[in-house]
């Protein structure tokens, strides 16, 4: 079996996808080291079945951070005993590719998102050009590549001339969730980064007209401070709960308490439009219907199992209308909930990891 290094730029504590991937490869007999970043506020890492390492950087964001992190990651990979390197997203690909080429090791690429079409990148031509250059320089050296959904796999395959497989970001199967919570209050739960384009301003504004609802925000991000200010300006009081960053274990216990899971996005860049967020599947696994966008991947999944209320546009008015409709038609809400109980048996990591292991086996062939 092989020694595999997996590289990300985030704090490993909250990265459920990488924990699942590293765990699956470890269970298959590989020796895995998951490499991320050490922040001043980083919590101690819990013991897991695979090795975890975090790199300290002087810079925290922007071009200097990415340059510093890739230099530190390259040096670290040169010293690490490995047979293969798995680069996650373009922000670790340059260091991983350079180390793999220099040491003649297998390189595998995992695209969690359409990196050059994220809101932070798509409207910045120079930044976008740099990351596209990294992709075109390094991807030809990858033995295998995969991403989170069929739409992105098709786009990347056509764009870069490298076949991309699909390994969806679905959760591990959990025991059947408890009965839905008593209402009101109707708890709307959002889990994930509080960043640009996540529709959270619209959710707060909608809450001013949803007096019997609460909004729980599990996460932090670039908009943490501004969202807290907006909640105060709108006089929402205790009906908005900023829960901070929660570990996957705490999130799994919290999610079944929600009446509706929130996965709304502005159409800012193709990354969001073609996204397939892990929170969508996490809500379903907990038996919680989802409020999400009528984007291609979610529309396709909803055709298989109608677990979600799909929004054609993201506005406070559209959110209010959708929530009120489900409140006034409990039979429709119950139909969504019953669909989650069927879908949760199918959309599980236990089914998905077989694709991951087959892909990595091909990388060593």
Buried (B, 14 or more C-beta within 10 A) or exposed (E): EBBBBBBBBBBBBBBBBBBBBBBBBBEBEBBBBBBBBBBEEBEEBEEBEBBBBBBEBEEEEEEEBBEBBBEBBBEBBEEBEBBBBBBBBBBBBBBBBBBBEEEEBBBBBBBBBBBBBBBBBBEEEEBBEBBBEBBEEBBEBBBBBBBBBBBBBBBBBEBBEBEBBBBBBBBBBBEEBEEBBEEEBBBBBBBBBBBBBBBBBBBBBBBEBBEEBBBBBBBBBEBBEEBBEBBEEBEBEEBBBBBEBBEBEEBBEBBBBBBBBBBBBBEBBBBBBBBBBBBBBBBBBBBBBBBBBEBBBBEEBBEEBBBBBBBEEBBBEBBBBBBEEBBEEEEBBEEBBBBBBBBBEEBBBEEBBEBBBEBBEEBBE
